[in-house]
């Protein structure tokens, strides 16, 4: 553990940059522990807090700007790509669209504090045609807040961080193994959840061709267009005969839906 601390002290700013960049790209490697440790080291004079904050801000800006311009260029396809990197894709796109629809560009200032929204907000801002300078202003404010708070917490609680590292160091190889094992179990559990969801989705999904055959055969299913208002504004096309309403209105409106007919949800 002592060697690890020395390594972080030597390459601290670079470690902060790399960890933040990896997380903001969308991979499940949290940067919070690194930022806390960087703050603790800064309090002890072993690391520069301003440089650590600058490194985090630069990494976040690079990753977020890349997703933003991909969103402007490729549209909603980017959201599906980002969600494939996520370990919780079952509500990934819809939750992102719902938050952005409600709070707009201002949501970027707090995006990084909302699980699942951090990586998806920049491409969504690009998709809806946000001006680059406006995006950069809100996103930079959010990045400074997101990186600055754990750095400050690490500086204020550096003695507590030191004691925790001392406990882990006292455990030696066992302590490192416990940390690594805990992370591995977390990733395996999320992967298993993802696998179950994708399996259920394959069973529940109906293709356009299958729906057309069903309608041609005279079954006349009830088609519910439950896309968010944001998505509908971007692409108002819908399936002929579809009933449109929001997903949060399902419970209240299902009473009017004929139960003897099959129900097909049209979503994204």
C-alpha positions in Angstrom: 0.0 0.0 0.0 2.9 2.3 0.8 4.2 1.8 -2.8 0.8 2.5 -4.1 0.6 5.8 -2.3 4.1 6.7 -3.6 2.9 5.9 -7.1 -0.1 8.2 -6.7 2.0 10.9 -5.3 4.4 10.7 -8.2 1.7 10.5 -10.9 -1.1 12.0 -8.9 -2.3 14.6 -11.5 -2.0 12.1 -14.3 -3.9 9.5 -12.3 -6.7 11.9 -11.6 -6.8 12.8 -15.3 -6.9 9.2 -16.5 -9.5 8.0 -13.9 -11.9 10.9 -14.7 -11.5 10.4 -18.4 -12.2 6.7 -18.2 -15.3 7.3 -16.0 -16.7 10.1 -18.2 -16.2 8.0 -21.3 -18.8 5.7 -19.7 -16.8 2.9 -18.2 -17.7 1.8 -14.7 -14.5 2.9 -13.0 -15.5 5.5 -10.4 -13.2 8.5 -10.0 -14.5 9.5 -6.5 -12.0 7.5 -4.5 -9.1 8.9 -6.6 -10.4 12.5 -6.1 -10.8 12.0 -2.3 -7.3 10.5 -2.1 -5.9 13.4 -4.2 -7.5 15.9 -1.8 -6.0 14.1 1.2 -2.6 14.1 -0.4 -3.0 17.8 -1.2 -3.7 18.6 2.5 -0.4 17.0 3.4 1.5 19.0 0.7 2.2 15.9 -1.4 0.0 17.0 -4.3 -1.3 20.2 -5.9 -5.0 20.6 -5.4 -5.4 23.2 -8.2 -3.5 21.0 -10.6 -5.6 18.0 -9.6 -8.8 20.0 -10.2 -7.4 21.3 -13.5 -6.6 17.7 -14.6 -10.1 16.5 -13.7 -11.7 19.4 -15.5 -9.6 18.8 -18.6 -10.5 15.1 -18.7 -14.2 15.7 -18.2 -14.2 18.4 -20.9 -12.5 16.2 -23.4 -14.9 13.2 -22.8 -18.0 15.3 -22.5 -17.2 17.4 -25.6 -16.6 14.3 -27.7 -20.0 12.9 -26.7 -21.6 16.3 -27.3 -20.3 16.6 -30.9 -21.1 12.9 -31.6 -24.7 13.7 -30.5 -24.9 16.6 -32.9 -23.6 14.5 -35.7 -25.2 11.1 -35.2 -28.4 11.8 -33.2 -30.1 9.4 -30.9 -27.9 6.5 -32.1 -25.3 7.8 -29.7 -27.5 7.4 -26.7 -28.0 3.7 -27.5 -24.2 3.3 -27.9 -23.6 5.0 -24.5 -26.2 2.8 -22.9 -24.4 -0.3 -24.1 -21.5 0.8 -22.0 -23.8 1.3 -19.0 -24.4 -1.5 -16.5 -28.0 -0.2 -16.0 -29.4 0.2 -19.6 -33.0 -0.8 -18.7 -33.9 2.8 -17.9 -30.8 4.5 -19.3 -32.2 6.5 -22.2 -35.7 7.2 -20.8 -34.4 8.6 -17.5 -31.9 10.8 -19.3 -34.5 12.2 -21.6 -36.9 12.7 -18.7 -34.4 14.7 -16.7 -33.3 16.8 -19.7 -36.9 17.4 -20.7 -37.8 18.7 -17.2 -34.7 20.8 -16.4 -33.2 21.5 -19.8 -29.6 22.8 -20.2 -29.3 23.7 -16.5 -29.4 20.0 -15.7 -25.8 19.8 -17.0 -24.6 21.6 -13.9 -25.7 18.7 -11.7 -25.5 15.9 -14.3 -22.4 14.3 -12.8 -24.2 13.8 -9.5 -27.0 11.8 -11.1 -26.1 8.1 -11.7 -26.5 7.2 -15.3 -27.1 10.8 -16.4 -23.4 12.0 -16.4 -22.3 10.3 -19.6 -25.7 10.6 -21.4 -26.4 14.3 -20.8 -23.6 15.7 -23.2 -24.7 13.7 -26.3 -28.4 14.6 -25.5 -27.5 18.3 -25.4 -25.9 17.9 -28.8 -28.9 16.0 -30.2 -31.3 18.9 -29.3 -29.1 21.5 -30.9 -27.5 23.2 -27.9 -25.0 25.9 -28.8 -21.4 24.7 -28.1 -20.5 27.7 -25.9 -23.7 27.3 -23.8 -22.9 23.6 -23.4 -19.4 24.3 -22.4 -20.4 26.9 -19.8 -22.9 24.7 -18.0 -20.8 21.6 -18.3 -17.7 23.3 -17.0 -19.7 24.6 -14.0 -20.9 21.1 -13.3 -17.5 19.5 -13.7 -15.8 22.0 -11.3 -18.5 21.3 -8.7 -18.4 17.5 -9.2 -14.5 17.3 -9.0 -14.0 20.1 -6.5 -16.3 18.8 -3.7 -14.5 15.4 -3.3 -11.1 17.2 -3.5 -12.2 19.5 -0.7 -13.7 16.7 1.3 -10.4 14.8 1.0 -8.5 17.8 2.2 -10.8 18.4 5.2 -11.0 14.7 6.1 -7.4 13.8 5.3 -6.7 12.3 8.7 -9.7 10.0 8.3 -8.5 9.0 4.9 -5.0 8.3 6.3 -6.5 6.1 9.0 -8.5 4.2 6.4 -5.4 3.7 4.3 -3.5 2.6 7.4 -6.1 -0.1 8.1 -5.9 -1.3 4.5 -2.1 -1.3 4.7 -2.2 -3.2 7.9 -4.2 -5.9 6.2 -1.5 -6.1 3.6 -2.3 -8.3 0.6 -5.5 -9.4 2.2 -6.8 -5.8 2.3 -6.0 -5.3 -1.4 -7.7 -8.6 -2.2 -10.8 -7.6 -0.2 -11.1 -4.3 -2.1 -10.5 -6.0 -5.5 -12.9 -8.8 -4.6 -15.6 -6.3 -3.6 -15.3 -4.5 -6.9 -15.3 -7.7 -8.8 -18.5 -8.9 -7.1 -20.2 -5.6 -7.8 -19.4 -5.8 -11.5 -20.5 -9.4 -11.7 -23.8 -8.6 -10.0 -24.5 -5.7 -12.3 -23.5 -7.8 -15.3 -25.9 -10.6 -14.2 -28.7 -8.0 -13.9 -27.8 -6.7 -17.4 -27.9 -10.3 -18.8 -31.3 -11.0 -17.2 -32.7 -7.8 -18.6 -31.4 -8.4 -22.1 -32.8 -11.9 -22.1 -36.3 -10.6 -20.9 -36.1 -7.9 -23.6 -35.5 -10.4 -26.3 -38.6 -12.4 -25.2 -40.8 -9.3 -25.0 -39.7 -7.4 -28.1 -41.8 -7.5 -31.3 -40.3 -6.5 -34.6 -41.9 -4.1 -37.1 -42.6 -7.0 -39.5 -44.3 -9.0 -36.8 -46.5 -6.1 -35.8 -47.4 -5.6 -39.5 -48.3 -9.3 -39.9 -50.4 -9.1 -36.7 -52.3 -6.1 -38.0 -52.7 -7.6 -41.5 -54.2 -10.7 -39.9 -56.9 -8.6 -38.3 -55.8 -8.9 -34.7 -55.7 -5.1 -34.3 -53.5 -4.7 -31.2 -53.6 -1.6 -29.1 -50.5 0.4 -29.8 -49.3 2.8 -27.1 -46.8 5.5 -28.1 -45.0 6.1 -24.8 -42.1 8.1 -26.1 -41.0 11.2 -24.1 -42.1 14.6 -25.3 -38.5 15.4 -26.1 -38.1 12.4 -28.4 -41.5 13.0 -30.0 -40.5 16.6 -30.7 -37.3 15.4 -32.5 -39.2 12.8 -34.5 -43.0 13.2 -34.5 -43.6 10.2 -36.8 -45.6 7.4 -35.1 -47.4 4.2 -35.9 -50.9 4.7 -37.5 -53.6 4.3 -34.9 -51.2 4.5 -32.0 -52.4 6.1 -28.8 -49.9 8.6 -27.4 -49.2 9.3 -23.8 -46.3 9.4 -21.3 -45.1 6.2 -19.6 -46.0 7.7 -16.2 -49.6 8.0 -17.3 -49.9 4.2 -18.0 -51.5 3.3 -14.6 -54.2 6.0 -14.9 -55.0 5.4 -18.5 -54.8 1.6 -18.7 -58.4 1.4 -17.5 -59.5 2.7 -20.9 -57.5 0.2 -22.8 -59.4 -2.9 -24.0 -58.1 -5.9 -22.0 -59.1 -8.5 -24.7 -56.7 -7.0 -27.3 -52.9 -7.4 -27.3 -51.0 -4.3 -26.1 -47.8 -3.1 -27.9 -45.7 -0.3 -26.4 -43.9 1.9 -28.9 -40.9 3.4 -27.1 -37.2 4.1 -27.7 
